[in-house]
Amino acid sequence: MTRLEKLETLVKIEEGIQSYLNRIEIAEEIIENEGSYFREIRDIYTNKKDTYERCIVRLEQRLNKQLKELNK
């Protein structure tokens, strides 16, 4: 993998992280607004938020791995 390909991969990973952060914001808004009225909705979006947070952790691990490879 060339240096340019590694940099492109880093950008894609960062875009993925940002996407999940946006999804978390949306889920939090739904939990705050609709979750107070409907427990099922709150449970669904709380679960989604947790899943998104786990995805972010995994992507951050991958990002760190790619950064180490880039510096070799």
RATASUL-V578178 format. One record per residue. N is the residue number from 1. RES is the residue in one letter. OMEGA is omega in whole degrees, 0 to 359 (none if undefined). BURIAL is 1 if it has 16 or more other C-alpha atoms within 10 Angstrom, else 0. D_LAST is the distance of its C-alpha to the last C-alpha in whole Angstrom. Layout:
BEGIN
n=N res=RES omega=OMEGA burial=BURIAL d_last=D_LAST
n=N res=RES omega=OMEGA burial=BURIAL d_last=D_LAST
END
This chain:
BEGIN
n=1 res=M omega=180 burial=0 d_last=12
n=2 res=T omega=180 burial=0 d_last=12
n=3 res=R omega=180 burial=0 d_last=10
n=4 res=L omega=178 burial=0 d_last=14
n=5 res=E omega=178 burial=0 d_last=14
n=6 res=K omega=178 burial=0 d_last=12
n=7 res=L omega=178 burial=0 d_last=13
n=8 res=E omega=177 burial=0 d_last=17
n=9 res=T omega=178 burial=0 d_last=16
n=10 res=L omega=179 burial=1 d_last=15
n=11 res=V omega=179 burial=0 d_last=18
n=12 res=K omega=179 burial=0 d_last=20
n=13 res=I omega=179 burial=1 d_last=19
n=14 res=E omega=177 burial=1 d_last=20
n=15 res=E omega=177 burial=0 d_last=23
n=16 res=G omega=178 burial=1 d_last=24
n=17 res=I omega=179 burial=1 d_last=24
n=18 res=Q omega=178 burial=0 d_last=26
n=19 res=S omega=179 burial=0 d_last=29
n=20 res=Y omega=176 burial=1 d_last=29
n=21 res=L omega=177 burial=1 d_last=30
n=22 res=N omega=179 burial=0 d_last=32
n=23 res=R omega=178 burial=1 d_last=34
n=24 res=I omega=178 burial=1 d_last=34
n=25 res=E omega=179 burial=0 d_last=36
n=26 res=I omega=180 burial=0 d_last=38
n=27 res=A omega=179 burial=1 d_last=39
n=28 res=E omega=178 burial=1 d_last=40
n=29 res=E omega=180 burial=0 d_last=42
n=30 res=I omega=179 burial=1 d_last=44
n=31 res=I omega=181 burial=1 d_last=44
n=32 res=E omega=186 burial=0 d_last=46
n=33 res=N omega=185 burial=0 d_last=48
n=34 res=E omega=185 burial=0 d_last=49
n=35 res=G omega=179 burial=1 d_last=48
n=36 res=S omega=181 burial=0 d_last=51
n=37 res=Y omega=186 burial=0 d_last=53
n=38 res=F omega=183 burial=0 d_last=52
n=39 res=R omega=181 burial=0 d_last=50
n=40 res=E omega=179 burial=0 d_last=49
n=41 res=I omega=178 burial=1 d_last=47
n=42 res=R omega=180 burial=1 d_last=45
n=43 res=D omega=180 burial=0 d_last=44
n=44 res=I omega=185 burial=0 d_last=43
n=45 res=Y omega=173 burial=1 d_last=41
n=46 res=T omega=177 burial=1 d_last=40
n=47 res=N omega=179 burial=0 d_last=38
n=48 res=K omega=180 burial=1 d_last=37
n=49 res=K omega=178 burial=1 d_last=35
n=50 res=D omega=179 burial=0 d_last=34
n=51 res=T omega=179 burial=0 d_last=32
n=52 res=Y omega=179 burial=1 d_last=31
n=53 res=E omega=177 burial=1 d_last=29
n=54 res=R omega=178 burial=0 d_last=28
n=55 res=C omega=179 burial=1 d_last=26
n=56 res=I omega=179 burial=1 d_last=25
n=57 res=V omega=180 burial=0 d_last=23
n=58 res=R omega=179 burial=0 d_last=22
n=59 res=L omega=177 burial=1 d_last=20
n=60 res=E omega=176 burial=1 d_last=19
n=61 res=Q omega=179 burial=0 d_last=17
n=62 res=R omega=178 burial=0 d_last=16
n=63 res=L omega=179 burial=1 d_last=15
n=64 res=N omega=178 burial=0 d_last=13
n=65 res=K omega=180 burial=0 d_last=11
n=66 res=Q omega=178 burial=1 d_last=10
n=67 res=L omega=177 burial=0 d_last=9
n=68 res=K omega=178 burial=0 d_last=7
n=69 res=E omega=181 burial=0 d_last=5
n=70 res=L omega=182 burial=1 d_last=6
n=71 res=N omega=179 burial=0 d_last=4
n=72 res=K omega=none burial=0 d_last=0
END
